[in-house]
Amino acid sequence: MLEIILALTVTIFVAYFVLKGYQAQALLMFGGIVLMALALITNKGLPLPESQSTGSQFLDIFQFMKNTFSTQSAGLGLKIMAIAGFAFYMHDIGASASLVRVLTKPLEKVRHKPYLFMALCFFVGEFLSIFITSASGLGVLLMVTLYPLMRGIGLSPLTACTPIATAVAVEMGPAQGNVNFAAEIIGIDVVEYVVKYQVLVAATALLVIAFLLIVMNKFFDKRNAQTMNCDGDEDLNIDEDAQAKLNKAPTIYAILPVIPLVLIFMFNKLTISSIKMDVTTAMLVSIVIALCFEYFSLGNAKKVVNSLQIFFDGMGRQFANVVTFIVAGQTFAQGLKAIGVIDVIIHSAENAGFGPIAMIIVMVTIIMVTAVLMGSGNAAFFSFANLVPEIAGKMGIAPVMMLLPMQFVAGMSRNISPIAPNMVAIAGVANVSPFALAKRTAIPMLGGIIISTIVSILSF
């Protein structure tokens, strides 16, 4: 019982100060250090096995963090940094905006059915999220393109915001950080994880969310008697850079963000197995192709070569944001393991008659609550995903059965939180309240959470 009290106290402390605006990575690291120190003081567990010890159990806490930084920076961290660097470069040269421009053009053919148009905007946004992985970045681009179209056919501001705010709710594809993290924990290739496990669950969740977006927005618009006749020309708080990038690059640049995905899906053991290409390699090949496009477009070799710094800067920013989240989350998870809270939870679940399904629901609920409170799917998933192999092993189920719904739920739960960066950014552009926007997204996201969990359990 002492383990649970200590773990809950530290977890509540971390959550409270995250809500107060303190940096989540620092708090998760601090929470993990405190938990490991308490584990040593109460003789509950060790930060590292004795075979890996530095000779001082308290120094082992920091040795664990050092080891985690080393392994993650060279493995998963490098993948995520390469993805981010490529995404930053695509944004800077206008290729992401070109892709958005190309894919949103056909939607104008269904303008006569406003709510169907809104649902199709959601599908387009989700498809784009496979290539443009930043929820906030994609959101701003869609606010420049899709939002005026939705307002122009008579949809209310909040209704027009909901498909954009939820565009990266169902995180899928090998360019997403959480997807790569899940595949690494399970120990399989990211393409195998996407094809064998993600596709069915994602497709079902997308359909349910789209249907609920229509139902809930119709309900709110009717209840609030929103003005439905608008030409969509109201002032938006859009960065001039976003508008400029939308028209900057030639249409042919729309193929550039797609190239890494083509390479990754082409060269793997499920398709062409004679050539192996991981995510990092695909990003490096694609950036060279993009540089060639830029040279033929600009004709200025020095400018093109110097622009590669954007790729490197993107890698550095992602290290500061996401890789540190991974290390902080693993430090916190190690603290929970060391103090013995995982064993207590499993024993309590067994004594209460909980089977594997009930345990999956417990873990999904933990992820959902954490993501809503922190406004970050990454923070929630990176903090608790490392616990899955041990829990799943003791419950007698494959880790993927628990990890898959957790990964999907982390992304969807973020879009219930009014403090999530993408929700705040999109609401700010449209001059609406992020809390009002969260009311619109809550039921569709809960529907997606429920159906993705059910399909994951039934399928795998």
Disulfide bonds with the S-S distance in Angstrom:
none
